[in-house]
């Protein structure tokens, strides 16, 4: 299967992209810069992953997306959430609201669909996971299905969305990534740009827990 990959440089997208590369062909990996704090680190991580996997890579700039959101991912005047309990629904819902970007995955998927159709690809590869699907509706299996159904009308080639990680926890994603030889050393899973991961944001904490628990 020929694919376009949405590659943020984080754990889920890196492993999902590696699965797609091993099982088929990733014709192009896309990384989006919408003014997020970690844009430079995410782009560098994605470039390193693509070099190791031998994939073509392109950065898509979406400056207008930063203009329509007050998310802490973009607004440096807002503190990033640092939840103490990753499995507490109240804390994780509040954290998700603080970093929500309006229709971000919808914008990414529809942009990728245009590339997919122009390059003769069948699918868009996304790195979703079952943990964050609890608080982000655009990470759920229902969203993947609905997005694919919509693309069946907006692309003549009936491009679909595919997330090989969507039913896995992050720990299970680490285990899968190690088994298939995903370039985990290049991952950037922090909301901050570095030079080192902050270790405090929710993304860092989930990544650290996953790496410690993965086989």
N, C-alpha and C positions, 0 to 999 in steps of 0.2 A: 504494500500500500504506500502510495506517495503522499507525503504530508508537508504541511507548514507547521512549524513549532512556535508556540508562544513561550519564549525563554527569558525569564526574569533573572536567572542566575541563582535562584533559590533552590532549596532541596527538592521540592515537588516537581518543578519544571525541569530541573536537570535530570532527574530520574525518569520522568515521563518522556523527555526527549531522547534519552539513551534507549529506552524500550523501543520507541518508534524507529530509531536508527538501526537497532539490532534486528527488528522484525520486518522492516520495510526500507523506505528511503525518505529521509528528511531533505526536501529540496531547498528549504530556506528556514532559518530561525530568525524570529523577529523579537527585538527588545524595544520597549517603549520608554521614552523619556517624556514625562508629563510634569517635570519640575519637582519630582519627589526628592526628598533629602538624599536618599541612597542611590540616585540615578547613576552617578559616575562609578560607584562600586559595583552596582548591578551590571552595568554595561561591560566593565572590565571582566567580571566573572563570566558573563555570557560569552564574551570573545574568547576567553581561555578555554571554556568548555567546547566551543565550536572548533577551535584549533585542534584540540585533542580528539574530537570525534570526526574531524574532517568535514565540517558543515559550512555552508555559506551562511553569512550573518549580515543582518541589516538593522540599523537603529532607526526607529520611527519617532520623530519629535511631535508631541501634541501639546504645545504651550497653552492652548485654549482650555485644556482640561484642568490645569491648575487655576485658571481664572474662575471656574464655576464651582469650586469647592473650598471649604474652610478646613479640610482635613489636616490633622497633625502631621500626616506624611509630607505635606507640602508647606504648611504654615509653620515657620520656625518659631513663631511667638506662642504656639500652643505646645504644651508639654506632651510628649509621647506617653501613652499609658504603660504602666509597669505593674501588671496584675500579679498578685502574690499566689493565687490559686488558679492554675490553668484549667481545672475541671469544674470550677465554680460558675454556674450559669450567669449569675448576676455580674460577676467581675468580667467574664469574657464577653457578655453582651455590651457592657459599657466600653470595653476595649475596642470591640468591633465598630461601634458607633463613632469612636474617636478617630479611627483610621479609614472610615468609609469614603470612597471616591465615587461620585455619581456615575452609575452605568459603566464603570471602568472595564469590566470584563466584556460587556456588550460591545463597547467601542473596539476593544482589542480583537475580539472574535470577528466582528464584521470587517475590520481592516484586513485581517488575515484571510478572510474568505475571498476578498477581491484578488489577493495574491494567489491563493489556492486555485481559483478558477482560471486565472491567466496563465498559470504554470502547469495546468493539467493535474492538479493534486486532488485527492479524494477526501482528505480529512485535515482538520486543524487539531493539533495535539496540545492539550492543556494539562497542567499539573494541579489537580484539585486533590483534596484529601478529606477523609470522613470526620476528622477533628474539627476543622474550620467550617465544614458544612453545617455544623451545629449553630453557628452564629453568622455565617455569610451565605445568604440564599443563592448567590451566584457561584457557589462551589458545589452545589448539590447535584445528585444524579438527575433530579427532575429538571434542573436548569439545563443540563447537558442535552437532555432529550428535547426540551422545548426549543433550545437554540438550533438544534439539528433540524427540527421540524420547520422552523422559520427559514433556515437557509435553503431548504428544499424548494422554497418559493422564490428566494432572492438570488439563487445561483442556478444557472441552467444545468450545471454539472451535479447539482444536489450534493454539494459539499456538506460534510457532517462534522460534528465536534466529537472528539475522542479523548477521554482522560483515563489512561491505563492505571492511574493511582487513586481514582476517586473513591474506591471502597476500602482503602487502606489507611491506617493511622500513620503518623509520621515515623514512628518506630518501625513499622512494617515497611515503610518506604525506604528507610535506611537499609534494612535487611535486603530488600529487593535490589537496591542500588549496588550494594557490595557484591551481591551474587552475580549481577550482570556486568560488573566492572564499570559502573558509572563514575565519571571524574569528580568524586565527592570533595576532593581537596580544593577545588576551585570555587565551591559554593559560597555565595554571600547571602546570609539569612539574617540581616539586621536592618532595622528601619533607619539607622544612622549611616553616614557615608564612610566612617572609619577615621583613621587608618586601621583600627582594630574594631571588631564587633563590640557593641556597648555591653552586652551580657545582661542587660536589664529589661529591654523591651520584650513584648510577648513573643515576637518572632525568634529572638535569640533564645529565649527560655524553652520554647518548643523544640528548637533545633538541638539545643544542648541535651535535653531530655531524650530526644530521639536517637542521637548519636550514642548516648550512654546505654540505651536499651536495645539498640539494633544488633542483630547477630552478625 
